[in-house]
Amino acid sequence: QVQLVESGGGLVQPGGSLRLSCAASGRAFSIYDMAWYRQAPGEQRELVAVITSLGRTNYADSVKGRFTISRDNAKNTVYLQMNSLKPEDTAVYYCNAYDNPTLRSYWGQGTQVTVSS
């Protein structure tokens, strides 16, 4: 069982930056693939970025070059650095942990990011 707690969301002007954090409970954090998803009002949840247990990363085309996902296994935390934010980045951002051997997926409660002037 993994519990995930996101933080770092808020209101930012277009062009600004935010860093989201996701703290995980449990001792097996390093074996999980970690990801950030987002869901805007009236839209489906979409994958933003993923970092595997081996540190490989992948990004949605819409955020490439602006967002960076990273992890600190010693702190059981995954981060999402978001730069050059746009109004279309406004959404609730969710942290996800995926355990490949068991196919179990865990979700945080989400953190709101609003990009507006």
C-alpha positions, 0 to 999 in steps of 0.5 A, spaced: 500 500 500 502 506 498 499 513 500 501 519 496 500 526 498 501 532 493 503 539 494 505 545 491 499 547 487 497 554 486 495 560 482 501 563 478 501 568 472 502 566 465 509 565 464 511 563 471 513 557 474 511 552 480 514 546 483 509 540 485 511 535 490 508 528 491 511 525 498 509 517 498 509 513 504 512 506 504 519 503 503 518 500 496 518 507 493 524 506 489 521 500 485 515 504 482 514 508 476 511 515 478 507 519 474 504 526 474 497 526 470 492 532 470 485 533 469 482 540 467 474 541 468 470 537 463 476 534 460 479 527 461 485 525 465 491 526 461 498 523 462 503 529 463 510 526 465 512 519 467 519 517 470 520 510 471 524 506 477 530 506 472 530 514 472 527 514 464 522 520 463 517 521 458 513 527 457 506 529 453 508 533 447 504 539 450 509 540 456 516 538 453 521 543 454 517 546 459 516 541 465 521 536 468 519 530 472 524 528 477 525 523 483 529 523 490 528 516 492 531 517 499 526 522 500 520 518 497 518 524 493 517 525 486 517 532 483 514 536 477 518 543 475 513 547 471 516 553 467 513 557 462 506 556 464 500 557 460 493 558 461 491 551 458 496 548 463 490 549 468 488 543 471 488 539 478 494 535 478 495 528 480 501 524 482 500 516 480 505 510 483 505 504 478 507 497 481 509 493 475 510 486 478 503 487 481 499 491 476 497 496 482 496 503 481 495 508 486 493 516 486 494 522 490 488 527 492 490 532 487 493 539 487 490 545 483 494 549 478 491 555 476 494 559 470 491 566 470 493 573 469 
